[in-house]
Amino acid sequence: MLEEVFADIQADLRYDHELNGCLNCGICTATCPAAHYYDFSPREIVQLLWTENLEGIYDAMQEKIWACAQCYTCAARCPFGNSPGGLVMLMRETAIKHGMESAKNVLRPFSRVMLKLVSTGNQLSPDMINPDGFADWGPNISKIDAPLQLLRNAIPMPTLNTTKTAWEVNLKTSVELYTIWEDTGVLDQLETIDENLFDVISDIMDEKREDWADFLDEQDDD
């Protein structure tokens, strides 16, 4: 298992670009925002990969890699041209591929966003900014009370007039996005992490593809 996980990280085309050696100078950790608040060290990540410490790499993938804010301050400061943030990204992607519990726990709260993205083509829509949609925001969300639809109608671009989506995404675009997600393996990874969400999204995709097929048939009839 450990060898397979490391082999997947190392096989990525970005790996040799992101890892060039390590002087163990600690500049990356000294300038890392996450290191000040969490049990996380960019230098540790580089050292684990550089020395091929398989057990240490696997342990770091259980919690530490999820503390990185992906600001890439480390990459900008490293005298060797390493990118600890980029390496963390590879480790995260590998954790998802292998269905690690840490990946499932981190990504589970984003299931609502993923569902919104797939079903509408947008990550966040104006009508989601309300107490019902964001109860976890606490009492401050109750202060948001604006006539969103009225304000949107005043925007010159018709594509921004809706409050149900951030902008209108037509049926053809949605179907094309589904094809991209399938061909690039995004949906396979989603099934590994959240099977229930995958089933819901699959049903939505099937319905929209049927709608698109019906639309094409109607055009042929005309």
Backbone as CSV, one residue per row, in Angstrom:
resi,resn,N_x,N_y,N_z,CA_x,CA_y,CA_z,C_x,C_y,C_z
1,MET,0.830,-1.201,0.000,0.000,0.000,0.000,0.869,1.258,0.000
2,LEU,1.872,1.303,0.887,2.734,2.479,0.976,3.503,2.689,-0.317
3,GLU,4.012,1.584,-0.869,4.767,1.682,-2.117,3.873,2.168,-3.260
4,GLU,2.634,1.687,-3.280,1.706,2.072,-4.347,1.352,3.549,-4.268
5,VAL,1.132,4.022,-3.051,0.806,5.437,-2.856,1.964,6.322,-3.312
6,PHE,3.163,5.986,-2.899,4.321,6.804,-3.286,4.568,6.724,-4.785
7,ALA,4.382,5.547,-5.368,4.587,5.385,-6.805,3.636,6.283,-7.589
8,ASP,2.401,6.428,-7.117,1.430,7.292,-7.789,1.836,8.761,-7.694
9,ILE,2.352,9.156,-6.542,2.823,10.535,-6.378,4.009,10.791,-7.299
10,GLN,4.950,9.881,-7.282,6.194,10.040,-8.034,5.972,9.961,-9.549
11,ALA,4.944,9.253,-9.973,4.694,9.075,-11.401,4.078,10.305,-12.056
12,ASP,3.572,11.227,-11.250,2.955,12.423,-11.809,4.006,13.281,-12.522
13,LEU,3.633,13.823,-13.665,4.574,14.624,-14.451,5.062,15.858,-13.702
14,ARG,4.279,16.324,-12.739,4.652,17.528,-11.999,5.687,17.256,-10.918
15,TYR,5.860,15.999,-10.547,6.688,15.646,-9.392,8.127,16.159,-9.532
16,ASP,8.774,15.836,-10.629,10.177,16.249,-10.810,10.320,17.756,-10.937
17,HIS,9.269,18.418,-11.364,9.310,19.878,-11.475,9.185,20.537,-10.102
18,GLU,8.401,19.916,-9.222,8.138,20.506,-7.903,9.205,20.155,-6.869
19,LEU,9.961,19.088,-7.097,10.941,18.627,-6.112,12.326,18.580,-6.734
20,ASN,13.221,19.452,-6.227,14.562,19.571,-6.808,15.684,19.333,-5.812
21,GLY,15.341,18.985,-4.596,16.352,18.826,-3.565,15.970,19.660,-2.361
22,CYS,16.735,19.598,-1.307,16.389,20.364,-0.107,17.623,20.662,0.721
23,LEU,17.822,21.951,1.020,18.931,22.373,1.878,18.569,22.300,3.347
24,ASN,17.285,22.017,3.628,16.794,21.971,5.005,16.975,23.318,5.702
25,CYS,16.834,24.408,4.932,17.068,25.744,5.486,15.874,26.252,6.293
26,GLY,14.686,25.746,5.979,13.501,26.127,6.755,12.836,27.419,6.332
27,ILE,13.283,28.022,5.235,12.673,29.273,4.778,11.197,29.068,4.462
28,CYS,10.876,27.933,3.839,9.484,27.667,3.462,8.575,27.630,4.684
29,THR,9.032,26.965,5.742,8.220,26.850,6.953,8.138,28.178,7.694
30,ALA,9.228,28.944,7.678,9.245,30.234,8.375,8.259,31.218,7.770
31,THR,7.987,31.088,6.475,7.090,32.031,5.806,5.705,31.431,5.533
32,CYS,5.450,30.244,6.019,4.189,29.545,5.750,3.106,29.964,6.739
33,PRO,1.993,30.529,6.271,0.903,30.929,7.181,0.329,29.744,7.948
34,ALA,0.162,28.604,7.262,-0.441,27.440,7.909,0.439,26.905,9.032
35,ALA,1.757,27.020,8.862,2.681,26.492,9.860,2.564,27.223,11.193
36,HIS,2.052,28.451,11.158,1.917,29.235,12.378,0.716,28.792,13.202
37,TYR,-0.229,28.103,12.579,-1.480,27.776,13.262,-1.776,26.281,13.342
38,TYR,-1.091,25.493,12.509,-1.385,24.061,12.473,-0.102,23.247,12.602
39,ASP,-0.294,21.965,12.827,0.841,21.047,12.875,1.231,20.702,11.440
40,PHE,1.849,21.671,10.776,2.185,21.533,9.366,3.500,22.223,9.079
41,SER,4.328,21.571,8.279,5.620,22.146,7.903,5.910,21.812,6.446
42,PRO,5.999,22.825,5.572,6.365,22.560,4.176,7.708,21.846,4.067
43,ARG,8.630,22.201,4.936,9.945,21.563,4.905,9.824,20.068,5.182
44,GLU,8.958,19.706,6.107,8.762,18.292,6.422,8.238,17.528,5.205
45,ILE,7.312,18.148,4.485,6.758,17.502,3.294,7.860,17.231,2.275
46,VAL,8.688,18.246,2.017,9.778,18.089,1.050,10.761,17.023,1.515
47,GLN,11.115,17.050,2.791,12.071,16.082,3.328,11.542,14.648,3.227
48,LEU,10.250,14.477,3.516,9.661,13.134,3.447,9.728,12.574,2.034
49,LEU,9.420,13.420,1.063,9.432,12.968,-0.322,10.854,12.801,-0.847
50,TRP,11.737,13.732,-0.460,13.125,13.681,-0.935,13.838,12.434,-0.428
51,THR,13.553,12.047,0.815,14.192,10.864,1.414,13.382,9.597,1.177
52,GLU,12.233,9.749,0.505,11.346,8.617,0.212,10.964,7.860,1.487
53,ASN,10.589,8.624,2.486,10.134,8.066,3.763,8.669,7.659,3.614
54,LEU,8.438,6.440,3.198,7.093,5.993,2.833,6.109,6.065,3.994
55,GLU,6.533,5.633,5.164,5.631,5.674,6.320,5.308,7.112,6.706
56,GLY,6.331,7.972,6.655,6.110,9.378,6.986,5.195,10.050,5.979
57,ILE,5.362,9.719,4.699,4.503,10.275,3.650,3.058,9.861,3.885
58,TYR,2.857,8.587,4.165,1.497,8.071,4.382,0.867,8.724,5.609
59,ASP,1.641,8.872,6.669,1.124,9.511,7.894,0.738,10.963,7.624
60,ALA,1.569,11.675,6.871,1.284,13.079,6.566,0.010,13.221,5.754
61,MET,-0.310,12.217,4.952,-1.506,12.264,4.117,-2.787,12.021,4.915
62,GLN,-2.642,11.609,6.158,-3.824,11.375,6.979,-4.373,12.662,7.586
63,GLU,-3.515,13.690,7.718,-3.995,14.934,8.334,-3.204,16.161,7.886
64,LYS,-1.891,16.108,7.949,-1.078,17.309,7.791,-1.246,17.990,6.434
65,ILE,-1.341,17.225,5.363,-1.397,17.846,4.038,-2.657,18.687,3.847
66,TRP,-3.674,18.440,4.647,-4.933,19.177,4.494,-4.886,20.526,5.183
67,ALA,-3.792,20.817,5.886,-3.650,22.116,6.548,-3.079,23.175,5.606
68,CYS,-2.482,22.757,4.498,-1.869,23.687,3.546,-2.928,24.586,2.917
69,ALA,-2.644,25.889,2.861,-3.594,26.854,2.296,-3.380,27.063,0.796
70,GLN,-2.403,26.385,0.215,-2.114,26.492,-1.216,-1.818,27.937,-1.648
71,CYS,-1.138,28.681,-0.796,-0.790,30.065,-1.138,0.504,30.128,-1.948
72,TYR,1.304,29.060,-1.903,2.551,28.923,-2.653,3.605,29.961,-2.273
73,THR,3.505,30.497,-1.053,4.588,31.332,-0.537,5.872,30.524,-0.460
74,CYS,5.740,29.251,-0.122,6.895,28.359,-0.022,7.648,28.267,-1.350
75,ALA,6.889,28.136,-2.433,7.513,28.011,-3.750,8.240,29.289,-4.154
76,ALA,7.676,30.424,-3.759,8.279,31.706,-4.112,9.577,31.951,-3.353
77,ARG,9.721,31.334,-2.176,10.877,31.612,-1.315,11.972,30.551,-1.382
78,CYS,11.654,29.354,-1.862,12.626,28.260,-1.794,13.837,28.521,-2.694
79,PRO,15.065,28.501,-2.142,16.264,28.752,-2.955,16.566,27.617,-3.931
80,PHE,15.939,26.466,-3.733,16.162,25.316,-4.615,15.080,25.194,-5.680
81,GLY,14.086,26.057,-5.609,13.009,25.992,-6.591,12.000,24.905,-6.323
82,ASN,11.956,24.437,-5.085,10.929,23.455,-4.725,9.573,24.129,-4.592
83,SER,8.520,23.349,-4.708,7.171,23.841,-4.471,6.458,22.880,-3.516
84,PRO,6.659,23.073,-2.206,5.965,22.216,-1.248,4.449,22.234,-1.446
85,GLY,3.904,23.411,-1.780,2.468,23.500,-2.020,2.040,22.638,-3.194
86,GLY,2.860,22.610,-4.236,2.565,21.764,-5.385,2.654,20.290,-5.037
87,LEU,3.615,19.936,-4.204,3.759,18.550,-3.762,2.574,18.129,-2.893
88,VAL,2.119,19.052,-2.068,0.938,18.769,-1.251,-0.269,18.494,-2.143
89,MET,-0.383,19.259,-3.227,-1.490,19.034,-4.153,-1.435,17.621,-4.736
90,LEU,-0.237,17.158,-5.104,-0.089,15.801,-5.616,-0.495,14.772,-4.568
91,MET,-0.111,15.013,-3.328,-0.433,14.083,-2.248,-1.944,14.070,-1.978
92,ARG,-2.575,15.227,-2.076,-4.024,15.293,-1.891,-4.738,14.512,-2.982
93,GLU,-4.309,14.711,-4.220,-4.939,14.010,-5.337,-4.766,12.505,-5.195
94,THR,-3.607,12.085,-4.717,-3.363,10.659,-4.509,-4.219,10.118,-3.373
95,ALA,-4.397,10.920,-2.330,-5.257,10.504,-1.214,-6.687,10.294,-1.689
96,ILE,-7.144,11.161,-2.586,-8.485,11.010,-3.151,-8.561,9.753,-4.009
97,LYS,-7.546,9.551,-4.836,-7.522,8.385,-5.724,-7.614,7.089,-4.941
98,HIS,-6.951,7.051,-3.794,-6.932,5.828,-2.992,-8.070,5.783,-1.970
99,GLY,-8.945,6.776,-2.012,-10.099,6.759,-1.123,-9.747,6.814,0.348
100,MET,-8.701,7.542,0.692,-8.296,7.634,2.095,-9.373,8.326,2.924
101,GLU,-9.501,7.888,4.151,-10.531,8.443,5.025,-10.321,9.930,5.263
102,SER,-9.056,10.363,5.273,-8.777,11.787,5.484,-9.364,12.618,4.355
103,ALA,-9.271,12.116,3.122,-9.831,12.832,1.970,-11.349,12.886,2.066
104,LYS,-11.959,11.786,2.467,-13.419,11.748,2.592,-13.899,12.751,3.636
105,ASN,-13.191,12.815,4.765,-13.598,13.720,5.843,-13.455,15.184,5.439
106,VAL,-12.390,15.499,4.719,-12.148,16.882,4.312,-13.138,17.329,3.239
107,LEU,-13.440,16.453,2.292,-14.266,16.827,1.151,-15.768,16.703,1.416
108,ARG,-16.150,15.984,2.457,-17.577,15.773,2.724,-18.359,17.080,2.857
109,PRO,-17.840,18.097,3.559,-18.612,19.359,3.669,-18.821,20.075,2.338
110,PHE,-18.057,19.713,1.316,-18.180,20.381,0.026,-19.173,19.680,-0.905
111,SER,-19.862,18.662,-0.395,-20.792,17.912,-1.242,-21.911,18.806,-1.758
112,ARG,-22.353,19.748,-0.942,-23.418,20.657,-1.377,-22.941,21.532,-2.535
113,VAL,-21.701,22.000,-2.446,-21.143,22.829,-3.511,-20.999,22.009,-4.794
114,MET,-20.530,20.766,-4.648,-20.357,19.901,-5.809,-21.694,19.632,-6.478
115,LEU,-22.717,19.388,-5.691,-24.047,19.134,-6.247,-24.563,20.365,-6.989
116,LYS,-24.332,21.525,-6.413,-24.754,22.774,-7.051,-24.010,22.979,-8.364
117,LEU,-22.733,22.685,-8.364,-21.912,22.869,-9.560,-22.387,21.977,-10.701
118,VAL,-22.645,20.714,-10.375,-23.033,19.765,-11.405,-24.451,20.012,-11.911
119,SER,-25.350,20.351,-11.004,-26.757,20.493,-11.384,-27.051,21.813,-12.105
120,THR,-26.263,22.862,-11.825,-26.538,24.166,-12.431,-25.391,24.714,-13.263
121,GLY,-24.195,24.149,-13.108,-23.032,24.681,-13.811,-22.354,25.802,-13.058
122,ASN,-22.830,26.080,-11.828,-22.273,27.164,-11.017,-22.007,26.673,-9.603
123,GLN,-20.981,27.241,-9.003,-20.633,26.815,-7.651,-21.528,27.463,-6.601
124,LEU,-21.877,28.718,-6.793,-22.640,29.452,-5.790,-23.606,30.394,-6.490
125,SER,-24.820,30.430,-6.033,-25.808,31.322,-6.630,-26.298,32.314,-5.581
126,PRO,-26.769,33.482,-6.007,-27.193,34.516,-5.058,-28.260,34.054,-4.066
127,ASP,-29.199,33.220,-4.541,-30.270,32.826,-3.635,-29.824,31.818,-2.579
128,MET,-28.562,31.371,-2.665,-28.021,30.509,-1.610,-27.549,31.327,-0.414
129,ILE,-27.348,32.634,-0.610,-26.867,33.478,0.484,-28.066,33.877,1.348
130,ASN,-28.499,32.957,2.147,-29.633,33.184,3.040,-29.487,32.286,4.259
131,PRO,-30.236,32.568,5.318,-30.103,31.774,6.551,-30.342,30.287,6.345
132,ASP,-31.256,29.930,5.429,-31.548,28.515,5.204,-30.388,27.809,4.498
133,GLY,-29.760,28.501,3.564,-28.683,27.888,2.801,-27.355,27.852,3.519
134,PHE,-27.146,28.793,4.448,-25.861,28.893,5.138,-26.051,29.037,6.646
135,ALA,-26.746,28.088,7.195,-26.995,28.127,8.637,-25.702,28.082,9.444
136,ASP,-24.672,27.453,8.872,-23.403,27.317,9.588,-22.633,28.630,9.660
137,TRP,-23.112,29.677,8.986,-22.457,30.981,9.059,-22.781,31.731,10.345
138,GLY,-23.732,31.244,11.100,-24.051,31.871,12.374,-24.990,33.056,12.232
139,PRO,-25.100,33.883,13.286,-26.082,34.971,13.313,-25.872,36.046,12.247
140,ASN,-24.652,36.220,11.758,-24.400,37.268,10.766,-25.187,37.055,9.481
141,ILE,-25.486,35.806,9.144,-26.211,35.546,7.904,-27.619,36.123,7.962
142,SER,-28.163,36.259,9.162,-29.528,36.786,9.300,-29.601,38.259,8.901
143,LYS,-28.451,38.932,8.832,-28.429,40.348,8.469,-28.583,40.552,6.957
144,ILE,-28.428,39.482,6.190,-28.538,39.598,4.733,-30.009,39.533,4.347
145,ASP,-30.537,40.671,3.980,-31.942,40.759,3.591,-32.052,41.779,2.470
146,ALA,-31.807,41.316,1.249,-31.808,42.219,0.099,-32.746,41.684,-0.977
147,PRO,-33.368,42.570,-1.736,-34.222,42.135,-2.859,-33.361,41.677,-4.027
148,LEU,-32.823,40.461,-3.915,-31.824,39.992,-4.875,-32.328,40.014,-6.316
149,GLN,-33.547,39.526,-6.542,-34.046,39.461,-7.906,-34.212,40.858,-8.504
150,LEU,-34.672,41.803,-7.693,-34.829,43.174,-8.162,-33.480,43.776,-8.531
151,LEU,-32.490,43.542,-7.689,-31.155,44.061,-7.952,-30.545,43.414,-9.194
152,ARG,-30.769,42.125,-9.356,-30.234,41.417,-10.512,-30.865,41.919,-11.818
153,ASN,-32.124,42.211,-11.781,-32.799,42.689,-12.986,-32.257,44.038,-13.462
154,ALA,-31.607,44.753,-12.566,-31.040,46.047,-12.921,-29.675,45.911,-13.588
155,ILE,-29.137,44.694,-13.584,-27.835,44.463,-14.210,-28.031,44.361,-15.724
156,PRO,-27.230,45.070,-16.499,-27.432,45.105,-17.957,-27.356,43.733,-18.627
157,MET,-26.422,42.862,-18.172,-26.241,41.579,-18.855,-27.360,40.622,-18.489
158,PRO,-28.149,40.174,-19.455,-29.268,39.265,-19.180,-28.845,37.962,-18.502
159,THR,-27.619,37.517,-18.789,-27.178,36.246,-18.211,-26.998,36.325,-16.704
160,LEU,-26.972,37.532,-16.146,-26.781,37.684,-14.705,-28.089,37.996,-13.974
161,ASN,-29.201,37.974,-14.701,-30.456,38.379,-14.080,-31.045,37.332,-13.143
162,THR,-30.642,36.116,-13.292,-31.203,35.063,-12.452,-30.552,35.042,-11.071
163,THR,-31.299,34.618,-10.070,-30.722,34.418,-8.732,-30.579,32.939,-8.415
164,LYS,-31.067,32.082,-9.328,-30.978,30.644,-9.104,-29.609,30.101,-9.470
165,THR,-28.908,30.800,-10.316,-27.535,30.452,-10.678,-26.716,31.729,-10.693
166,ALA,-25.391,31.590,-10.620,-24.543,32.772,-10.702,-24.636,33.366,-12.099
167,TRP,-24.799,32.498,-13.100,-25.094,32.916,-14.472,-25.742,31.719,-15.159
168,GLU,-26.417,31.974,-16.245,-27.129,30.905,-16.935,-26.153,29.977,-17.668
169,VAL,-26.346,28.688,-17.505,-25.560,27.692,-18.229,-26.536,26.864,-19.052
170,ASN,-26.353,26.869,-20.369,-27.312,26.157,-21.201,-27.093,24.648,-21.148
171,LEU,-28.063,23.929,-21.662,-28.076,22.474,-21.573,-26.887,21.845,-22.286
172,LYS,-26.550,22.369,-23.455,-25.420,21.832,-24.229,-24.123,21.942,-23.446
173,THR,-23.911,23.086,-22.796,-22.693,23.276,-21.998,-22.631,22.290,-20.843
174,SER,-23.763,22.072,-20.183,-23.806,21.116,-19.071,-23.402,19.722,-19.532
175,VAL,-23.962,19.280,-20.640,-23.651,17.950,-21.164,-22.172,17.846,-21.542
176,GLU,-21.625,18.908,-22.106,-20.200,18.905,-22.454,-19.329,18.828,-21.205
177,LEU,-19.739,19.514,-20.141,-18.998,19.444,-18.885,-18.998,18.033,-18.326
178,TYR,-20.133,17.348,-18.402,-20.211,15.976,-17.910,-19.235,15.075,-18.651
179,THR,-19.129,15.273,-19.948,-18.210,14.464,-20.761,-16.766,14.700,-20.335
180,ILE,-16.442,15.967,-20.095,-15.080,16.303,-19.639,-14.785,15.645,-18.299
181,TRP,-15.736,15.733,-17.358,-15.524,15.151,-16.028,-15.387,13.636,-16.094
182,GLU,-16.107,13.013,-16.998,-15.987,11.562,-17.161,-14.637,11.189,-17.759
183,ASP,-14.259,11.866,-18.833,-13.030,11.513,-19.545,-11.775,11.801,-18.737
184,THR,-11.836,12.784,-17.858,-10.655,13.143,-17.058,-10.599,12.403,-15.722
185,GLY,-11.588,11.570,-15.441,-11.565,10.766,-14.221,-12.110,11.447,-12.983
186,VAL,-12.659,12.653,-13.137,-13.198,13.378,-11.978,-14.334,12.591,-11.327
187,LEU,-15.214,12.037,-12.135,-16.358,11.302,-11.590,-15.927,9.999,-10.925
188,ASP,-14.893,9.371,-11.458,-14.363,8.158,-10.814,-13.843,8.477,-9.419
189,GLN,-13.160,9.620,-9.299,-12.644,10.024,-7.995,-13.782,10.366,-7.045
190,LEU,-14.826,11.000,-7.578,-15.974,11.344,-6.748,-16.637,10.088,-6.200
191,GLU,-16.750,9.059,-7.033,-17.362,7.806,-6.587,-16.554,7.172,-5.462
192,THR,-15.235,7.317,-5.543,-14.365,6.778,-4.490,-14.569,7.495,-3.162
193,ILE,-14.794,8.803,-3.224,-14.881,9.617,-2.019,-16.288,9.653,-1.434
194,ASP,-17.314,9.769,-2.292,-18.692,9.914,-1.802,-19.637,9.207,-2.775
195,GLU,-19.913,7.945,-2.506,-20.709,7.134,-3.436,-22.147,7.633,-3.546
196,ASN,-22.720,8.090,-2.435,-24.093,8.589,-2.455,-24.218,9.837,-3.343
197,LEU,-23.270,10.772,-3.185,-23.278,11.975,-4.007,-23.074,11.607,-5.476
198,PHE,-22.214,10.636,-5.725,-21.984,10.181,-7.098,-23.275,9.660,-7.723
199,ASP,-24.054,8.908,-6.965,-25.314,8.365,-7.482,-26.293,9.478,-7.827
200,VAL,-26.382,10.487,-6.948,-27.290,11.611,-7.190,-26.865,12.368,-8.454
201,ILE,-25.571,12.642,-8.558,-25.058,13.373,-9.710,-25.239,12.576,-10.999
202,SER,-25.051,11.271,-10.924,-25.247,10.425,-12.102,-26.686,10.518,-12.603
203,ASP,-27.633,10.544,-11.681,-29.045,10.664,-12.067,-29.307,12.009,-12.749
204,ILE,-28.734,13.073,-12.198,-28.896,14.411,-12.795,-28.307,14.447,-14.198
205,MET,-27.127,13.848,-14.353,-26.466,13.826,-15.652,-27.301,13.059,-16.677
206,ASP,-27.851,11.929,-16.251,-28.662,11.123,-17.169,-29.897,11.901,-17.631
207,GLU,-30.526,12.604,-16.699,-31.717,13.381,-17.042,-31.388,14.497,-18.038
208,LYS,-30.284,15.193,-17.805,-29.926,16.296,-18.703,-29.488,15.780,-20.072
209,ARG,-28.856,14.638,-20.104,-28.478,14.064,-21.390,-29.717,13.630,-22.180
210,GLU,-30.697,13.110,-21.477,-31.953,12.759,-22.142,-32.650,14.006,-22.670
211,ASP,-32.634,15.069,-21.882,-33.231,16.328,-22.334,-32.520,16.853,-23.577
212,TRP,-31.189,16.737,-23.585,-30.418,17.210,-24.734,-30.710,16.362,-25.971
213,ALA,-30.833,15.055,-25.774,-31.154,14.168,-26.894,-32.546,14.489,-27.445
214,ASP,-33.481,14.752,-26.552,-34.840,15.117,-26.991,-34.817,16.424,-27.784
215,PHE,-34.017,17.368,-27.320,-33.903,18.656,-28.022,-33.358,18.462,-29.441
216,LEU,-32.334,17.621,-29.562,-31.747,17.362,-30.884,-32.754,16.677,-31.811
217,ASP,-33.540,15.762,-31.247,-34.558,15.078,-32.040,-35.589,16.070,-32.551
218,GLU,-35.962,17.005,-31.704,-36.939,18.027,-32.103,-36.386,18.888,-33.237
219,GLN,-35.095,19.186,-33.175,-34.485,19.993,-34.232,-34.469,19.235,-35.554
220,ASP,-34.243,17.931,-35.477,-34.239,17.118,-36.689,-35.637,17.054,-37.309
221,ASP,-36.649,16.985,-36.452,-38.030,16.925,-36.934,-38.427,18.204,-37.674
222,ASP,-37.897,19.328,-37.152,-38.208,20.613,-37.778,-37.539,20.728,-39.145
